[in-house]
Amino acid sequence: MAQASKVEKILREARALSEPERTEVALRLLDTLDPPDPLAHLDDDAWLAEIEKRAEEALSGRSRTYTWEEVKSHVLRKRKRKR
């Protein structure tokens, strides 16, 4: 089956769902995508400058750092809210 016909079949089936079901499908599909990289436009020199800036902020104590446990807890709470 061609890719376009697979997509059309899925869309036809999704259109038959109720609005809340379509909303859930849409949100779940969006959840599978990687967020856009806000730094993708940087070239090598800009990346180096960004890394140096962040390192200086971290070493000087000007930026907030998080433990692995804090990060993991935050991610798990966020994932629970999405479901």
Secondary structure, DSSP 8 states (H G I E B T S, - for coil): --HHHHHHHHHHHHHTS-HHHHHHHHHHHHHTS----TTTT--HHHHHHHHHHHHHHHHHT-S----HHHHHHHHHHHHHHH-
